[in-house]
Amino acid sequence: MKLTHRIIVYLGLALFYLFLLGPMAWLLLCSFRTSDSIQSGRILPALSEFTCLNYLEAFNLNNFPQLVGNSILIATSVMLLVVLFASLGAYGLSRFPLKGKPYLMLTALLPQFFPYVLVLVPFYVLMSNLSLVDTHIGLILTHTSITLPFALWMLTGYFNAIPRELDQAAAIDGCSRLAILFRILYPIALPGLVVAGFFAFVVSWGDYLFVSILSQSNSTQTLPLGLQSFLQSLQVKWGLITAGTVIAIVPTVVFFAIVQRRLVAGLTAGAVKS
């Protein structure tokens, strides 16, 4: 029975990971194939059909380095702003008595229940009135506003799990409120901060919807929006598209590998603490 049980378990895990990683493996494989090879319908190509020209062509595009730079600038700025403001707000909600605190938290989360497409026009009108359309600041503020509520909600629960006695002990030693936050609570809440920052970075990095209406020139385009330029009216360069997609995925994979331990610890803590 033990052998049969193990076979069933490992077979189930193999099918699960095949379903999960199969599309990613297929994407990576196609990025090293020519367009004719991809359209041939063969799953396994011949060795002569493999090529690195797709990546060379992607990097040689005039605006591709700018697309990567814009994505890094916007996503990194959003991550830093979300971690800063969410942690400050979460500290206030966790440590200070406020009337209607549950309703405030519910109101903060309310926009997350609606599809983003419903707020596209209001966002565009707001950014247009502020003269922030087609600017990096406009995109950074937009992405920050759509990721901040979840980060605030998550970090509030994380700070609630930290004993208040630590604050009192630090206050007795002469620490101010900000000193308590930055020198005592931040190191303890680091896994939660990593989760909030990773969430904000990934959402901003992969956003297409808001960038498509707020970015109107190459100077502010990001990678998800720039990939559509690989589509031509009479021809689809599948090899170039898959190579560009792999390049767009690599930064998030590298970021995940760097913060993996903190990220797993933060998610685990958030699952068992309230």
C-alpha positions in Angstrom: 0.0 0.0 0.0 2.8 2.4 0.8 4.4 1.9 -2.6 1.1 2.3 -4.4 0.4 5.4 -2.3 3.8 6.9 -3.2 3.3 6.2 -6.9 -0.1 7.9 -6.9 1.3 10.9 -5.0 4.3 11.4 -7.3 2.2 10.8 -10.4 -0.2 13.5 -9.2 2.7 15.9 -8.5 4.2 15.2 -11.9 0.9 15.9 -13.7 0.4 19.1 -11.6 3.9 20.5 -12.4 3.5 19.4 -16.0 0.3 21.4 -16.2 1.9 24.3 -14.4 5.4 24.5 -16.0 4.4 23.0 -19.4 3.4 26.4 -21.0 6.6 28.1 -19.6 8.8 25.3 -21.0 7.0 25.6 -24.4 7.5 29.4 -24.3 11.2 29.0 -23.6 11.6 26.4 -26.3 9.8 28.5 -28.9 12.0 31.5 -28.1 14.9 29.6 -29.6 13.1 28.5 -32.7 12.5 30.2 -36.0 9.0 31.4 -36.9 8.7 28.8 -39.6 9.6 26.1 -37.1 7.0 27.3 -34.6 4.3 27.4 -37.3 5.2 23.9 -38.6 3.3 22.3 -35.8 6.1 20.0 -34.7 6.5 19.7 -30.9 10.2 18.8 -31.0 12.2 20.7 -33.7 15.3 19.6 -35.4 18.6 20.8 -34.1 19.0 22.9 -37.3 15.9 24.9 -36.4 17.3 26.3 -33.1 18.5 29.8 -33.2 19.5 32.7 -30.9 18.6 35.3 -33.5 15.3 36.1 -31.8 17.0 37.4 -28.7 19.6 39.3 -30.8 16.8 40.9 -32.8 14.9 41.8 -29.7 17.9 43.5 -28.1 18.8 45.3 -31.3 15.4 47.0 -31.6 15.8 50.7 -31.2 13.4 51.2 -28.2 13.8 47.8 -26.5 16.5 49.0 -23.9 14.2 52.0 -23.2 11.2 49.6 -22.6 13.3 47.6 -20.1 14.5 50.8 -18.4 10.9 52.2 -18.1 9.6 49.0 -16.6 12.4 48.8 -14.1 12.1 52.5 -13.1 8.3 52.3 -12.7 8.1 48.9 -11.0 10.9 49.7 -8.6 9.4 53.1 -7.7 6.0 51.6 -7.1 7.5 48.9 -4.9 9.3 51.4 -2.7 6.3 53.7 -2.4 3.9 50.9 -1.6 6.2 49.5 1.1 6.8 52.9 2.7 3.2 54.2 2.7 1.6 50.8 3.4 3.9 50.2 6.4 3.2 53.7 7.8 -0.5 53.3 7.4 -0.5 49.8 8.8 1.5 51.0 11.8 -1.1 53.7 12.5 -4.0 51.3 12.1 -2.4 48.7 14.2 -1.2 50.8 17.1 -3.6 53.7 17.4 -7.3 53.5 18.4 -9.4 54.8 15.6 -13.2 55.0 15.4 -14.6 52.9 12.5 -11.4 51.1 11.9 -13.1 48.0 10.4 -15.1 50.2 8.0 -11.9 52.0 7.0 -10.2 48.8 6.2 -13.2 47.6 4.2 -13.3 50.9 2.3 -9.6 50.5 1.5 -10.2 47.0 0.1 -13.4 47.9 -1.7 -11.8 49.0 -5.0 -10.1 45.5 -5.2 -13.5 43.9 -5.8 -14.1 45.7 -9.0 -12.5 45.1 -12.4 -9.8 47.6 -13.2 -11.4 48.3 -16.6 -14.3 50.1 -14.7 -11.8 52.8 -13.4 -9.8 53.3 -16.5 -11.8 56.4 -17.6 -11.7 58.1 -14.1 -7.9 57.4 -13.9 -7.4 58.9 -17.3 -9.5 62.0 -16.5 -7.7 62.5 -13.2 -4.2 62.1 -14.7 -5.2 64.4 -17.6 -6.4 67.1 -15.2 -3.0 66.8 -13.3 -1.1 66.9 -16.6 0.4 63.5 -15.8 -0.7 61.5 -18.9 2.3 60.0 -20.7 4.6 60.6 -17.8 6.5 58.2 -15.5 5.1 59.9 -12.4 1.5 59.3 -13.7 2.2 55.6 -14.2 3.9 55.3 -10.8 1.1 57.0 -9.0 -1.5 54.8 -10.8 0.2 51.5 -10.1 0.8 52.6 -6.5 -2.9 53.4 -6.0 -4.0 50.0 -7.3 -1.5 48.0 -5.2 -1.5 50.0 -2.0 -4.9 48.8 -0.5 -3.9 45.1 -0.5 -0.5 45.9 1.0 -2.0 48.1 3.6 -4.5 45.4 4.6 -1.9 42.7 4.7 0.7 44.7 6.7 -1.9 45.8 9.2 -2.6 42.2 10.1 1.2 41.5 10.3 1.8 44.5 12.7 -1.2 43.3 14.8 0.7 40.0 15.4 3.7 41.9 16.8 3.4 42.3 20.6 2.8 45.8 21.8 5.2 45.2 24.7 8.1 45.7 22.2 6.8 49.3 21.5 6.4 50.0 25.2 9.9 48.7 26.0 11.4 50.8 23.2 9.5 53.9 24.4 10.8 53.4 27.9 14.3 53.4 26.4 13.6 56.8 24.8 12.7 55.8 21.2 10.2 58.0 19.3 7.3 56.6 17.3 9.3 56.6 14.0 12.3 55.1 15.8 10.2 52.3 17.1 8.8 51.7 13.6 12.1 51.8 11.7 14.4 50.2 14.3 12.2 47.7 16.1 9.2 46.8 14.0 10.7 46.9 10.5 13.3 44.2 11.2 10.6 42.0 12.7 8.1 42.6 9.9 10.7 42.2 7.1 9.0 39.1 5.6 5.7 40.9 5.4 7.4 44.0 3.8 9.0 41.7 1.3 5.6 40.2 0.4 4.1 43.6 0.0 7.0 44.9 -2.1 7.1 41.8 -4.3 3.3 42.0 -4.9 3.6 45.7 -5.9 6.6 45.0 -8.2 4.9 42.1 -10.0 1.6 43.9 -10.6 3.4 47.0 -11.9 5.8 45.1 -14.0 3.1 43.1 -15.7 0.4 45.8 -16.1 -0.8 46.4 -19.6 -4.3 47.9 -19.1 -3.4 51.2 -17.4 -0.1 51.6 -19.4 -2.1 51.3 -22.6 -4.2 54.4 -21.9 -1.7 56.5 -19.9 1.4 55.9 -22.1 1.2 57.6 -25.4 4.8 57.6 -26.6 7.9 55.5 -26.6 9.3 57.5 -23.8 6.9 56.0 -21.2 6.1 52.6 -22.7 6.8 49.5 -20.7 7.6 45.9 -21.8 4.1 44.5 -21.8 2.9 47.3 -24.0 6.0 47.3 -26.2 5.6 43.6 -27.0 2.6 44.4 -29.2 4.9 46.3 -31.5 6.3 42.9 -32.5 2.9 42.3 -34.2 2.8 43.4 -37.8 -0.2 43.8 -40.0 0.6 41.0 -42.3 3.0 38.9 -40.2 3.3 37.8 -36.6 6.9 37.2 -35.5 6.3 34.5 -33.0 10.0 33.8 -32.4 10.5 37.5 -31.5 7.4 37.7 -29.4 8.3 34.6 -27.3 11.9 35.9 -26.9 10.6 39.3 -25.7 8.2 37.5 -23.3 11.0 35.4 -21.8 13.1 38.6 -21.3 10.1 40.2 -19.6 9.7 37.3 -17.3 13.3 37.0 -16.2 13.5 40.0 -13.8 10.5 38.7 -11.8 12.0 35.3 -11.6 15.4 36.7 -10.5 13.7 38.9 -7.9 11.7 35.9 -6.6 14.9 33.9 -6.3 16.6 36.7 -4.3 13.7 37.2 -1.8 12.4 33.6 -1.8 13.1 32.9 1.8 11.7 36.1 3.1 8.7 35.8 0.8 7.8 32.3 1.9 8.2 33.3 5.6 6.0 36.3 5.0 3.3 34.3 3.3 3.4 31.6 6.0 3.2 34.1 8.8 0.3 35.9 7.1 -1.5 32.6 6.8 -1.3 31.7 10.5 -1.3 35.1 12.2 -4.3 37.5 12.6 
